[in-house]
Amino acid sequence: MKTLFTALPVAALLGLGVMAQNADAAPEVYAFDKTHTEIRASWMHLGFSRQAVSFTRYDGELLLDFDTPSASTIDVTFDLIDGLYVGPNQERFIDHLNAADLFDTGRFPTARFVATGFEPEDGVSGVMTGDLTLLDQTHPIRLDVTLNRRATHPLSGKPTAGFTATGTITRSQWGLDYAVPAVSDEIWIEINAELNRAVTE
């Protein structure tokens, strides 16, 4: 099964990598290094603490166009049935996240994010916009993105880019209104990602 939540959010990565290195090149495919990528959503629980869930199963590639950043694309799908992680010994919580009053994964097993635009602010940061589909509803989201580094990886020898993306969404907009406002309607998104240029034959 192909596997997004909300990162979440990563489309802004497209333009940043271009700004960081002015090189003439055809569009290139970059893939997630899943060992060094984390996608998290967090919320306030009864005003006492911030809790979080990680999205661990996702599938997607970034097509980076170094000549025309606006032509870069991203389309990521998340497997919500098997890809939700809270922590050890949290099976009951995971079962509730999959239940009908939350992600309802019996009917909606995946979520999807598709980038729609990127506005650079400087050489290492910018704002990404995109459409998030969750519970069969699609709404726009906005993320602040920072390019941490773009270079040849010292171990793999592959061209690699690392990004951090953050933003907030209002979960009830997608029908995820369980326990609002006791459990916050505002959800914080944080993505830390490493991407490697794909090897082409």
C-alpha positions as CSV (number, residue, x, y, z in Angstrom):
1,M,0.0,0.0,0.0
2,K,1.3,3.4,-0.8
3,T,1.8,5.5,2.2
4,L,1.1,11.5,4.1
5,F,-0.3,13.2,6.6
6,T,0.0,16.2,6.7
7,A,4.0,17.0,5.8
8,L,2.6,16.2,6.3
9,P,4.4,18.8,4.5
10,V,7.5,18.8,2.5
11,A,6.7,20.3,-0.8
12,A,8.5,23.5,0.1
13,L,11.7,21.5,-0.1
14,L,11.4,21.8,-3.9
15,G,12.3,25.4,-4.3
16,L,14.8,25.6,-1.5
17,G,17.2,23.1,-2.9
18,V,17.3,25.1,-6.1
19,M,18.0,28.4,-4.4
20,A,20.8,26.9,-2.4
21,Q,22.8,25.8,-5.4
22,N,22.7,27.7,-8.7
23,A,23.4,25.0,-11.2
24,D,22.1,24.3,-14.6
25,A,20.5,20.9,-14.5
26,A,17.5,18.9,-15.7
27,P,14.8,18.0,-13.2
28,E,16.1,15.3,-10.8
29,V,14.2,12.8,-8.6
30,Y,15.0,12.8,-4.9
31,A,13.8,10.1,-2.5
32,F,13.2,10.2,1.3
33,D,16.0,8.7,3.4
34,K,13.4,7.2,5.8
35,T,16.0,6.3,8.4
36,H,16.7,10.0,8.8
37,T,13.2,11.4,8.3
38,E,10.5,12.1,10.9
39,I,7.0,13.4,10.4
40,R,5.1,14.4,13.5
41,A,1.8,15.9,14.5
42,S,1.3,17.2,18.1
43,W,-1.6,18.7,20.1
44,M,-2.4,19.8,23.6
45,H,-4.1,17.3,25.8
46,L,-6.5,18.9,28.3
47,G,-4.2,21.8,28.7
48,F,-1.7,19.6,30.6
49,S,0.8,18.4,28.0
50,R,1.6,18.2,24.4
51,Q,1.2,14.7,22.9
52,A,2.4,13.6,19.4
53,V,2.0,10.9,16.8
54,S,4.5,10.0,14.1
55,F,3.7,9.0,10.6
56,T,6.1,6.2,9.6
57,R,4.8,4.7,6.4
58,Y,4.7,7.0,3.4
59,D,5.7,6.9,-0.3
60,G,6.6,9.8,-2.6
61,E,9.4,11.5,-4.5
62,L,10.4,15.0,-5.1
63,L,11.2,16.1,-8.6
64,L,13.6,19.0,-8.3
65,D,14.0,21.4,-11.2
66,F,17.2,23.4,-10.6
67,D,16.4,25.8,-13.5
68,T,12.8,26.5,-12.7
69,P,11.9,25.9,-9.1
70,S,8.2,26.4,-9.7
71,A,8.3,23.3,-12.0
72,S,9.4,21.1,-9.1
73,T,6.7,18.8,-7.8
74,I,5.9,16.6,-4.8
75,D,3.1,14.1,-4.2
76,V,3.2,12.0,-1.0
77,T,0.7,9.4,0.3
78,F,0.6,8.1,3.9
79,D,-0.6,4.7,5.0
80,L,-2.6,5.5,8.1
81,I,-3.6,1.9,9.0
82,D,0.0,0.7,9.7
83,G,1.9,3.9,9.8
84,L,0.8,5.6,13.1
85,Y,3.3,5.5,15.9
86,V,2.9,7.1,19.4
87,G,5.4,5.1,21.5
88,P,5.9,1.7,23.1
89,N,3.0,0.0,24.8
90,Q,0.4,2.4,23.2
91,E,-1.7,-0.2,21.3
92,R,-5.0,1.1,22.8
93,F,-4.2,4.7,21.7
94,I,-3.3,3.5,18.2
95,D,-6.5,1.6,18.0
96,H,-8.4,4.8,19.0
97,L,-6.5,6.8,16.3
98,N,-7.7,4.3,13.8
99,A,-11.3,4.3,15.0
100,A,-14.3,6.0,13.3
101,D,-14.3,9.1,15.6
102,L,-10.7,9.9,14.5
103,F,-8.9,8.8,11.4
104,D,-11.5,6.2,10.5
105,T,-9.0,4.1,8.6
106,G,-11.5,1.4,7.9
107,R,-13.0,3.8,5.3
108,F,-10.1,6.1,4.7
109,P,-6.8,4.2,4.9
110,T,-4.6,6.8,3.4
111,A,-3.9,10.6,3.4
112,R,-2.3,12.5,0.6
113,F,-0.3,15.7,0.2
114,V,0.3,17.5,-3.1
115,A,2.3,20.6,-3.4
116,T,0.7,23.6,-5.1
117,G,3.3,26.4,-4.7
118,F,6.4,27.8,-3.1
119,E,7.4,31.3,-2.1
120,P,11.1,31.8,-1.4
121,E,12.0,34.2,1.3
122,D,15.8,34.0,1.1
123,G,18.4,31.5,0.1
124,V,17.5,28.9,2.8
125,S,13.9,29.4,3.7
126,G,10.4,29.9,2.3
127,V,6.7,29.1,2.5
128,M,5.2,26.1,0.9
129,T,1.5,25.6,0.1
130,G,-0.2,22.4,-0.8
131,D,-3.4,20.4,-0.6
132,L,-3.9,17.9,2.2
133,T,-6.5,15.1,1.6
134,L,-7.7,13.4,4.8
135,L,-11.0,11.7,5.5
136,D,-11.9,12.2,1.9
137,Q,-11.7,16.0,2.3
138,T,-9.1,18.3,0.7
139,H,-8.0,21.6,2.1
140,P,-5.0,23.8,1.7
141,I,-2.1,24.0,4.2
142,R,0.9,26.2,4.6
143,L,4.3,25.3,5.9
144,D,7.5,27.2,6.8
145,V,10.5,25.4,5.3
146,T,14.2,25.7,6.0
147,L,17.0,24.1,4.0
148,N,19.4,22.8,6.6
149,R,22.1,21.6,4.2
150,R,22.5,20.5,0.6
151,A,25.8,18.6,-0.2
152,T,27.3,15.3,-1.2
153,H,26.6,12.9,1.7
154,P,30.0,12.0,3.3
155,L,29.1,8.3,3.7
156,S,26.9,7.4,0.7
157,G,28.5,9.8,-1.8
158,K,25.0,10.7,-3.0
159,P,23.7,14.3,-3.5
160,T,21.6,14.9,-0.3
161,A,19.4,17.7,1.0
162,G,18.1,18.1,4.5
163,F,15.0,20.2,5.4
164,T,12.9,21.2,8.4
165,A,9.2,22.1,7.8
166,T,6.8,23.4,10.4
167,G,3.2,24.6,10.4
168,T,-0.2,24.3,12.0
169,I,-3.6,23.0,10.8
170,T,-7.1,23.1,12.4
171,R,-8.1,19.4,12.5
172,S,-11.9,20.0,12.7
173,Q,-11.6,21.4,9.1
174,W,-11.2,17.8,8.0
175,G,-13.9,16.5,10.3
176,L,-11.5,15.5,13.0
177,D,-13.4,17.2,15.8
178,Y,-13.3,14.5,18.5
179,A,-12.9,16.0,22.0
180,V,-12.5,19.6,20.8
181,P,-11.7,21.9,22.6
182,A,-10.5,19.7,25.5
183,V,-8.0,18.2,23.1
184,S,-6.7,21.1,21.0
185,D,-8.2,21.8,17.6
186,E,-4.9,23.2,16.5
187,I,-2.3,20.6,15.4
188,W,1.4,21.4,15.1
189,I,3.2,19.8,12.2
190,E,7.0,19.2,12.2
191,I,9.0,17.5,9.5
192,N,12.7,16.8,9.5
193,A,13.7,15.1,6.3
194,E,16.8,13.9,4.5
195,L,16.5,13.3,0.7
196,N,18.8,11.5,-1.6
197,R,19.1,12.0,-5.3
198,A,17.8,8.8,-7.0
199,V,20.1,6.7,-9.1
200,T,19.1,6.7,-12.7
201,E,20.1,4.1,-15.2
